[in-house]
């Protein structure tokens, strides 16, 4: 898939002691959780089953989000 506003190394998802964490790596346009307009940032944040992660959303200069056709939304699911 090609996402117009997603970096090659956009986010890192890790599992530690059975918990799932995500953080931005080289995300110029950010990673967003559950449709919030606040970026996740580089500090690992725990995510839970049912959380929606948005990648490839373009950030405008004033903090507004532009939702392109190539937006990617991924939902964390259990086994």
C-alpha positions in Angstrom: 0.0 0.0 0.0 1.1 3.6 -0.6 0.2 6.3 1.8 0.9 9.8 0.7 1.6 11.1 4.2 3.2 8.1 5.9 6.9 7.9 6.6 8.9 4.8 5.8 9.5 4.1 9.5 6.4 5.8 10.9 5.8 4.0 14.3 7.1 1.2 16.5 4.7 -1.2 18.1 6.1 -3.4 20.9 4.8 -6.0 23.3 6.2 -6.0 26.9 4.9 -8.3 29.6 1.8 -8.9 27.6 1.0 -5.2 27.0 1.1 -3.5 23.6 2.8 -0.1 23.2 3.1 2.2 20.2 5.3 5.3 19.7 6.1 7.5 16.7 9.6 6.9 15.2 10.1 9.1 12.1 6.5 10.2 11.7 6.4 13.6 10.0 2.6 13.7 10.1 2.0 11.7 13.3 0.1 8.7 14.6 -3.3 9.3 16.2 -5.3 7.1 18.6 -9.1 6.7 18.5 -9.6 9.7 16.1 -8.0 12.2 18.6 -6.3 15.3 17.0 -3.4 14.9 19.4 -0.3 13.1 18.1 0.9 10.1 20.1 4.6 11.3 20.1 7.8 9.5 20.9 7.0 8.3 24.4 5.6 4.7 24.3 1.9 4.7 25.0 -0.1 1.6 25.9 -2.8 0.6 23.5 -5.7 -1.7 24.1 -7.9 -4.1 22.2 -10.4 -2.1 20.1 -8.2 1.0 19.9 -8.0 2.6 16.4 -4.7 3.8 15.1 -4.6 6.4 12.3 -1.6 6.7 10.0 -1.0 8.9 7.0 -3.1 11.9 8.1 -1.5 15.1 6.9 -0.9 17.8 9.6 -1.4 21.4 8.4 0.7 24.2 9.7 -1.9 25.4 12.2 -2.5 21.9 13.7 -5.5 21.1 11.5 -5.8 17.6 10.1 -6.2 16.9 6.4 -7.8 13.5 5.8 -6.4 12.2 2.4 -7.9 9.4 0.4 -4.9 7.2 1.4 -5.5 7.4 5.1 -4.8 4.1 7.0 -6.8 3.1 10.1 -5.8 -0.1 11.9 -7.7 -1.6 14.9 -5.9 -3.6 17.6 -7.5 -7.0 18.1 -6.9 -9.9 20.4 -6.1 -13.3 18.9 
